[in-house]
């Protein structure tokens, strides 16, 4: 049996989300961030420059960012784009590349860690799309095939769907399908029984600084300057000089022959996929079993492994 324990290694932000001391009477700025985002380097800059203002990091689910800003639960957020730019300012900071997560028994697990997978390689695989998915909104085309509905025992046909990314990865681990997520989420939810590979021609996942348009104060401007790389000695410019997020369609992942993407796009760290190669063989897809839970291993996988590098 594969070990289903998530393999999580603390990142460079593990020491930053500290509780506020009861006697800490400093002004406070609450900065939200979505799962997978890493505000650590900017938080350290804030704490170096503004020691008299406590920066509190607050994790917020991607779908809840706009609501948290409206409610005043956070003052700004490192969130997924796009957002409603009539109500929010948004500065695009980087784009995450998409990866496909497969079980270690899947044929694609036999490829090299830095090898790219084409969307066409997933044509025969069931694609698990979680309710908290951040890639395939609206009419965005999806790779693979949709899961089949099954009778839940009451005569009602039910289409299985994971409620969270963590659940989608768990269903993938048992060989019932694959899931596609930004690289940071593949790393966040990594398990010893799955691997991930870079996926060409899938949507990129832009991340940016977001705050309310009617929130104009010095602390927000300080954070804007920090994420834009302004030095401590530079004068703070107004947002008119800062390009904002457009409302255009999502960009796509690297195409064959294009530039090599990184884990966090242009401004992120370089990223090789975690997880070693495994034997070829069956993909382990199968029909769902029970109530909403996908089944175990079944039909033979997609294309055979051992392809040459692109």
N, C-alpha and C positions, 0 to 999 in steps of 0.2 A: 504494500500500500504506500502511495506517495505521502510524504510528510506535508500536511496541509497548513502548517504554521506559516503565517506571513513572515517573509525574510526582510525585515526593515532595519536599515542602518541609519542611525541619526545623522542628519545632514548638518550643514553649518548653521542652521537656525535653531538647533536643539536647546541652546542655552539662552534664547532670547525671549521666549514667551513666559516671563516670570510674573508672579502675582504682585499686585501693588501692596506695599507694606501698609499696615493700618495707620501708622503715623506719618505716612508720606502725604504732605499737604501741598506738594508741587502741582502746578497746572498739569492737566492730563490731555493727551491726544490719543484717540483710539483709532488704530489703523487696522482695518479688516483685510484678510487675505484668503483666497480660495484654496482648497486642497490642491497640493502640487506646486503652488507658487512659493517662492523662496525670497522673502523680503529681508533676509538677514544682513546682507552687505549694506543696504540702505538704512536699516535700523541702527547698525553700528555707527554709520556716519551721523545720523540724527543724534545719537547719544553722545557722540564726541562734540558735536556743534552746539547742542541744546541741552546741556546737563540739567538745566533748571526746569525742563518740561518733561514729564514722564511720558514715554511712548509705550502704549499698551497694544500688543499685537493680539488680534481677535480673529480666530478662524471662522469663516462664514461660508456656507455652501454656495456654489456658483449661482444657483437659481434665486438665492436670497439676498444677493448683494444690493440690488436696487431698493428692496424693502428695508434693509438694515440702514441704508443711507437716509431714506425718507424718515424713518422712525428716530433717527439720531443715535442709533445703537453704535454706529461707527462714524468717524469724521471724514474718512476717505477709505478707499479700498483698492487693493491690488486684485483686479477681477478679470473675468473672461469678457472679451469683446465679441460683437458690438453691444452697445447699450443705447438707450433712448437719448440721443444727443440734443433733443429739445429740452430735456430736464437735467441732463448730466454733462459735465465736462469729462472728456476721456482722452488720455494721452497714450498712444500705443507705444509699448516699451520693447516687446519682443514677440516672436511667434514660435510656438512649439511645433515640432514635427510629429506626425502621427506614426504610431507603431501598431502592428498587429500582435496580439498576445495569443499564443497557442500552447497546447499541452506538450509536455516533453516527449510524448509518443507520436506527435504529429509529424508528418513528413517534412514540414518547413523547419522543424527544430534541428534537422540535420544540416542546415545551411550554416555558413560562417556568421559570426556575430555581427559583422559589419556589412553583410550582404543585404541588398535591398530586395523587397518582395513587391511584385506587381499586383494590382487589384485583381487582374485576371486569374492570378494564382489562387484566389479565394472563391472562385465561381461555384465550387461544389460544397463549400462550407456554410453551415448555419452561422449567421452573424447575431451575436447577442448584443443588443443595444440597451443599456441601462436607462432607467428613468431619469438619472442625473447626468446623462450623456451631455458632452459639451461640443461635439463635432458635427452631428448629423441633424441639425435643426431644420425646420421648414421642408423645402423640397430638395435638400441636398441628397444627391445620389449615394446609395449605400452599396458597398461591395458584398459579395457572398449572396446567400439566399435567406429569406425570412423563415423563422421556425414554423413548423406545422402545428395547427390547432389539434387538440385532443379532447376526448370526452372525459370530463372530470368525475364521471360516475352518476351524475344526475341528468344526463342527456344534454347537458350544455357544453358546447365547444369552447375551449379555453386556449388562447395562444400564450405560451409561457413567455415571460419577460422578467428579467432581473430588475430588482428595485434600486440597486446601487451598483457602482462600479466594482466594489469589492465582491458582490455576489456574482456579477458577470465574469470576473476572473475565476471565482470558485467553480462556476459552471463550465468554464473553459478548461479548467484543470482536469475535470473528469472525462474530457474528450468528446463532449457533446456539441462543440462548436468553437468559434473563435470570437474575440472581441477586439475592437479598434479604439484606441484611446491616445491622448497626448502622451509623450514619453514620460513626463513627470508623474502622471498617474500610474503608468505601468510600473515605474520604480516604487512609488508609494505603496502599491498593492502587490508588490512582487512576492511570489511564493516559490518554493523549491521545486514544485511540480509544473511550472510553466516557464516559457521563455518569450522574449519579444524581439521582433525584427522591424527595421525601418520599412515603412510602406509608402511606395510611390503613388502619386496622383490621388491622394486622399486629402481632405481639407486640413489646412494648418489651423492651429489654435492660438489666436492672438491674445495677449495678456496686456493689460494697461492699468494706469492709475485713473481712478474714477472718483468723482465727487460732485455734489449738487451745484448747479449753476448759481444758486443764490447764496452759496457758502463762500464768501470772499473774506478771508482773514489772513493775518500774517503767518499763522502756523501752516495753513494749507499751502501758501506760497513757498514757505521753507521746504516743505516736502516736495513740491514741484521742482524746486531748484536742485534738491538732492538727487531725485531720480533722473533728472536731465543732465546730471554731472557737473553742475555749476560748483565752483570752489567756494570755500567759506568767505573769501575776500571779495567775491564778485557781487555787484549790486543785483538785487532781485528784479528781474524784468517782469512785466505783466504777461498774462497768458496770450495776449495778441501775438507775441513772438513765438509761441509754442504751437506746433502743428497739432491739430486735434484729429481724433478718430473720424473717419468718413463712414458713411452708411452703406458703402458698396458691398458687393458679395464677398464671401470668404475667399481667400486665396487658396491655391492648391499646393499640395506637397511637391517635392522635387520630382521632376520628370527625368526620364533616362537621359544621361549625358549632361545633366545640369550640375550646378554647384552642389557640393556635399553639404547637407543640412546639419545643424547642431541640435542638441537637446533643447535649447531654449532660443532657437532662432539666432538672429544676428547678434544680439547682445548677451546670449546665454553661454554657458560653459559647453565645451565640446562633449559629445556624448556618444560613447559606444554602448551597444546593448548589453545588458546584464544577462547572464545565463549561458551555460555552455551548450555545445551541440549534443544532440541525442541521436539514437538510432532511428533509421527510417522505418516505415511500416504503415500501419493503419492510422488514420486520423482519429478514430474513436468516436465518430459522430453516431448518435442514435436518437431515437424518438424520446419524447419526454415521458417521465414516469411519475406517478403520484400526482399531488396537487401542485402544479406550477413548477416542479423541480425537474430539470432535464435528466434524461437517462444516461446510461453509461456507454461503453464502447460498442461500436456497431460497424457501419459501412466503411468501406475502404476510403482513404483520404483522397485529396486532390492530386495535383501533379507530383510526380516523383521527385525526390531530392537529388542532390548531386549536380544541380545546374552550375555552369561556370559563372563566375562573377560577371555582372553587367559592366 
